[in-house]
Amino acid sequence: MPGFNRLLDGYRRFRSTGWARERARWSELAEGQSPEVMVIACSDSRVDPATIFDADPGEMFVVRNVAALVPPYQPDSNYHGVSAALEFAVTQINVREIVVMGHGFCGGCAAALTRQFDDARSGEGHFIAHWIDMLDDARDFVLGHHSGELDRSAFQAMELAGVQVSLRNLRTFPWVAEREQAGTLALRGAFFSIADGILHLLDEERGRFSPA
């Protein structure tokens, strides 16, 4: 397993350098965590939030999944990993900001736009298909504004729209909406461009992303 062995080499470097230098910090973190920011990002291997934000351990509470999606509030008996993490961050850790970070060349958003998994509802791809159907309305909007053309601008529009879908869904959680209205919680949208390394931030009032 050369891939995992490389990770073990990295762990040993971390133990002899990063961990050793920050022993006091790690001792403090062993007592608990108090990050002020939650980041919801994609599972894509190219967009690690800790790397992009040059963050130290303990600075961010991070959830990663396909296309950085947040499902709508559904208080039922099913398993809800993102919702559970969100609830923990907001009601137990009391984060003050939630950042939804999409990214360029996102496979989940591309699959939603092309309907790649529409025929996979009962076989391989079933879970992916059901997950990205949260983007169905956004996909129809994007296709309508791009005349059905699947060029790079359409894919990027889908990626940006995915961030906005997650922000809307975040506000369906009562304890998120209450805290945002009270001014104790802020929601932010971001988009990381892999090609040039630029982070874009969403101005929700104008509906536009601009470089940070």
N, C-alpha and C positions, 0 to 999 in steps of 0.2 A: 504494500500500500504506500507507494511513494508520495502520494498527495498528503496523506495523514502524517507520514514521517516528516514532511516539510513543516507541517504545523507543529509537530513536536519539537523540531529544531527551533522554531519561532518561540515556542513556550520556554525553552531553556534560555534563549537570549533574554526574554522578558524577565525570567526569574533572576538572572545575573545582572540585569541592568535596570529596567524600568521598575520592577517590584522592589529591588534592593534600594534604589534611590528614594522611593516613596513609601518606605516601611511605616512611617508615622501616619501617612494618609491612609494606607490600607488598614492599619490598626483602628483608625477612626471609623472607617467604613464598615468594619466588622461589627460595630455597635449599632449600625442602622444607616438608612439612606434618607436624604432629604432634597432630591433634585427639584428644581423649580420649573423645569421644562419637560414635557413629554413630546417625543418625536414619533410620528407614525410614518414609516417609510416602507419601501418595497424590499422584498427579499433578494432582489437582484444583487449578485456578488460585486457589482461595480459601484454600488452607491451606499457604502457604509457610513452612517451618520457620524460616528465617532471620528472617522477620517476626514470627512467633509468639513465638520465644524471644529476639528482639532480639539476635541473635548477630552477631558480627563475622566477617569472612572468616578461615578457618583454624580456627574453633572446632568445626565439625561436619563429619563425613563423611556426605553425604546421598545416599540412594537413594530415588527416587520412582517409583511405578508405580500401576497401577489397583488401588485399594482397599488400598494399603499391604501387599500380600501377600508373604510369604516362602514359596517352594515348599519341599517336603521335600528332604532330601539325596538327590541322584541322580547318582552318579559315572559318567556315561556320556559319549559323544562328541557329544551335542547341545549347542546353545548355551544357556548359563545366565547371563544378565546379572546377575540379583540375586545368585545364588550366587557369581559371580566377584567382585562388589563386596564381598560379605560376607567372602569369603575374604581379599581384599586388606586390608580394614579390620581383621580380627581377627589375621591371621597376619603381615602386613607392617607395618601402622601400629601395631598393638597397642593398639587402642582399649580402654578399660576399661569402657565401658557401651554397650549397644545399646538404643535406644528405638524401639518400634513405635508410631506415632501414627496412629490412625484419626480420623475426623471425622464430624460430623453431615451429613446429606443427601448421603451418599456414593453416587454413581451406580453404582459397581461393586457395592457391597453391595445396593443396590436391585435391580439386575439379577439378582443371585444369588437374592434372595428371591422375586422375581416370575417367575423363569425366562424372562426377556425374550429371551435368546438361545438357548434350547434348540433352536430349529429352524434355527439359523444355522451348523451345524457345517461346512457345505461352501461357504458363501458369505460375504457381508459379515457380520461379527460372529463369524467362526470363531475368531479369535485371542482375542477377548474371552470367548467361551463356554468355551473350553478353559482359560483363565486362572482365571476365577471358579469353575470347578467344584471348586476347592480348598475352596470354602465349602459344598459340597453337604451334608455332615453337619451343619454348623452351621445351615444353612437348615432342615433337617428338625427339628432340636431347637427352633429358634425358633418354627416353625409349630406344632409340637406344644404348646408352652407358651402360644401365643396363639390356640389353637383355629382356626387357619387365617385369622385376621383380619389383614388387611394395613393396620393403622392405624399412626400415627406411632410408638407404643411398640414395635411389632414391627420397624419399620425401624431404630430405634435399638438394639434388642436385637441385630439382625443386625450393625450397625456395631461394637458392643462385642465381639460374638463373633468378628468378623474379626480383631481385635487378638489375641485369645487363640489363634486358629488359627495366626497367624504366630509367636507365642511358642512354641507347641508344635513347630512346624516348625523353628524355630531350633535347638531342642535335639536335632534329629536329625543336625545337623552335628557330627561327632566333635570337631573342634577348638573348637567353641563349648561343647559339653557338658564337655569336659575343663577348659577355663578357668573355666567357671562353678563346677564342683565344687571347683576349686583356689582359688576366691575371687578370681581376678584379672580376672574379667569378670562384670558384672551385667546382667541383662535386665530391661527395664522396659516396661510397657504404658501408653499414654496415649490420651486421646480429647479432641479439640478441638471444642467446641460453637460452630459458626459463628454461631448466632442470638444468643448472649449473650457470646461471646468468652472463655468459661471453659474452662480446661484441667483435665481430670480424670485422675487417676492410678489405676492398677490395683493393688489389694492382692490378690496372687495367692492368698494363703492363704485369704482370705475370698471371693474371686471377685467383688469389688465395686470399682467406680470411684467415687472421691470427688474433689471439687474440690481442686486443688493449693493 
